[in-house]
């Protein structure tokens, strides 16, 4: 790394409340030569509120390749650059990966300036077990694709965290109830750190009813948290074993697994593995 090269700062900015900006973030944004921003119009308002006049350059999904190239050249020329998102921590479901990856490839210094992140803020206040989690970003737009993703995650033993839009929040919750079941523990965090902030812990059926009953709760930016499958996994396996034990008395492993999948809604591959295990566990019959 050349000591004459600039530094790329990854700077977290407020997700709503301006008081959440750190003193370090304000100092870095004022001192760098250039700020790369997802939406320069939005970021210009933020910087004006903070009294910062550093030049802005657009960096978003549609110009990421060319913008990253220009920013790398600026860094190599000795200019310090700060990357910011519209809100929160850059790269968390926002552009920036190409730039950061290229900076590392060029041996340039990359420095994080930590701060707000909606998924962490929501997780900290959700009242769900604060251990393992999986961030899934935005679920697919289409109903069928969303059901497919949810089905693949149904037995996930980590808390699932999603972002969602006001246009799709009801559909998201309807599909979540269909796949995960209405009793699955969950939490909704809406408009975090803003005037109409809502944090609601319930099961999925309760959250769906809560949102459907109040149009105000269908507005803003959402973080949805779905509890881990640990509580329901044992019951699922018990049911699978019960069904398979009946089917294996008269059917082969593969056919029993296929029928059990149709009856229980569980994955056929997983049921095949369980059926094979149960078949091998059977004591040999006397002849």
N, C-alpha and C positions, 0 to 999 in steps of 0.2 A: 504494500500500500504506500503510495507516495505521500509524503508529508505535505505536499503542495496541493493535494486533491481536496475537494470540498467534502462535506459530510451530509449524508441523507438522513434527516430526522423524520421519524414516523410519529406524528403528533396527534394525540387524542383530543377532541374538542367536545363541548357539552352536547348532550342529547336533547336538551331542552332548557334547563335552568342555567343561565350564564354564570351563576356563582360557582358552578362546578369546574370551571376552567382553572387549571393549576397555575401558580405563579411561574413555574418553570416553562409551561407551555406558552404563556404570554411572552416571556422573555425570548424564547427561541423563535417564535413567530415574528417578533420585532427585529431580531438580529440577523436572520438568514437573508440571503440575497434574493430568494425566489420562493414562492409558495405554490405548490401544485395542488389544485383543488378540483373536486369532482364537478361542482357546479359553481362557476365563478360568481354568478349573480347572488346566489345564496351565501357563499363565503364572504363576499364583499360586505354584506350586511353584518355578518358576525365580526369581521375585522374592524369595521367602523365602530361597532359597539364597544370593542376592546381598545380602540384608539390606535390601531396598527395600520400602517400604510405600505407595507411590503408589497411589491408587485406580484400579481397572480398569473398563473398559466393554467389553462384547462387541461385536466387529465381525467378521462372517463373511458367507458367501455368502447366507444366508437372511434377514439383516436389514440388508444393505449399504445399501439406499436410505435407510431411516429413520435408521440409525446415522450415515451420512455427513452427513445433514442436521443432526442434533444436534451432531455434532463440529464442523461448520462454524460453527454458531451459537456454540459455546464458543470457538472460535478468534477469531471476530469480536468476542466479548466480552472478549478479552484473555487468555484462558487458553492456556497452552502444552500441546500434545498430542504424545505419542509413539505412533507406530503400530509394532506388532511382529507378527511371524508366530509360529506354533508353534515354528518353528526356522528359522534362517538369515535371509536378506534378504527383507523384505516385497515383495509384488507379483510375485516370481519364482514363478509357478504358485500364488500365494496371493491372497486378497482384498486390496483396497486401491486399485485403479485409480480407482474412482468417487470416493473421498475425495480422492486426490491431484489428479485432474482438476478436481474442484469447487473445491479450494483455489486452484489456479492461476486458474480462472475468476473467483474472488472477489478476485484480487490479493493473496492471502495468501502469506506466505513459507514455502517448503518446503525443508527442510534434510536431506540424507542423512547418516546416521552409518554409514559402511561397516563391513563385517565379513564373517563367514562366509557362503558360498553353496555348496551342495552341488555344483552343476554346475561351478563354477570350481575347487573343490577336486579334483573327480574329473578334470577336464580337465588340471590341472597335473601330476597323478601318473599319467596313463594311458599315457604313452609313445607317444602318437600325435602327428603333426606339429602343433605349437602355433601354427597360423596361423588359418585361417578356420573357424568352426563355426556350426551352426544348432541352437538349442535348441528341441526339439519338445514338451517337457512330457511328459504321459502319453499313450501310444498308446491308441487306442480299446479298449473292453472286448471287443467282439465280434470273432471270428476274421475274418469277411469284411471288416469295416471296417478292421481292422488291416492285412490284406493289401493293401487298396486304398491306404492311406496309405504303406505301405512301397514299393509299386510306383511311386507318384508320386515317391518320394524315391530310387529306385534309382540314378539317374545323378547325384545331387547331388554337387557337387565340394567340399563342406565336410564336416568331421566332424559327424556327427549325434549329438546328446545327448538322451537320453530319461530320464525318471523311471519307475520301475516298482514294483509291489507284490509281496509274497511270493506272493500267490495266483495271480499271472499271469506270474511270471518265466519259468517253463519254456515256457509257450505263446508268450510274446514271442520267446524265443530260437528256438523251432521255426519260427515264422513268418518271423523274420529270416533264418534259414538258407535257407528256401524261396525267398525273394525276392532277397536280396542274394548268396546263395551262401555255402557253408560256409567258403570260403577268404578271405572279406572280413576284413581286420584289424579288431579290436575290443578293447574293454576293459570290465570289470565292476568297479564300485566299490560295496561293500556296507557298511552301518553305518559310514559315514565318521566318524572321530574317536572312535568308541565302542570298547568292550572287544573286540568281535569283528570289528573292521574287516578287510575283505578287499579287496585291489586285485589284479586278475588281468588280464594282457594276453595275448591269444591271437587266433586267428581265431574266427569265429562258431561253427563246428562244435566247436572246442575248448572254448569257453565253455559251450555246451550240454551237452557231455559232462561237464564239470567240475561243473556245477550238478546234473545228473541223478544223478551218482555220490555226492553228499553232501547229505543232507537239511538239514544245518546251513547249507549255502550257499543254501538256498531260504527263509531267514528274514531278516527285517529290511527295511530300506529300500534301494533300489537306484538307482544311476545307470548307465545303459548307454551306451557310446560306440561308434559304428559308423564305421569309417574312410571317408574320402572316396572317391569313385568314380574318382579320377584314374588309379589303376593299372589298373583294368579297363575304362575307357571306350574306350581305343584298341582293345583286343581286341574289344569289342562292335561298334565301327564297322567293323573289318576283316571280322568275320563278316557284318555286315549288307551290306556292299559285295559280298562274295563271293556271297551268296544273291541279291541284287538283280541283279547282273551276269548271272546265269544266267536269271532270270525276265524281265528286260527284253528279252532276245533275242526273246521270243515274245509278251510281254504288255504291255499299257499300264501307265502309271505307277501309277494308282490300284489296279488289280488286283494288280500286282506287290507293292506296299506291303502290301496286305491279306494276301496269302499269306506274305510275309516276316515279318509280325507274328506269324502263327500258328506259323511254323516256329522263330522265334528268341525269342519272348516279349517282344520289344521293342515300344515304343509305336508304334502305326500312324501317328499324325500325324508323328512324327519320321522314320519310315521313308519316308513319302510325300515329305517335304521332301528327304531324301537321294536318293530315287529320281528326283525331278524334277531335282535338281542333276546326277545322273549322266546322265540323259537329255539334258540340255542340253549336257553336256560332250562327248557323243559327236561325233566328226567326221562331217561330212555324207558320205553314201555317193555314189559315182560312179554316174551314170546312163548 
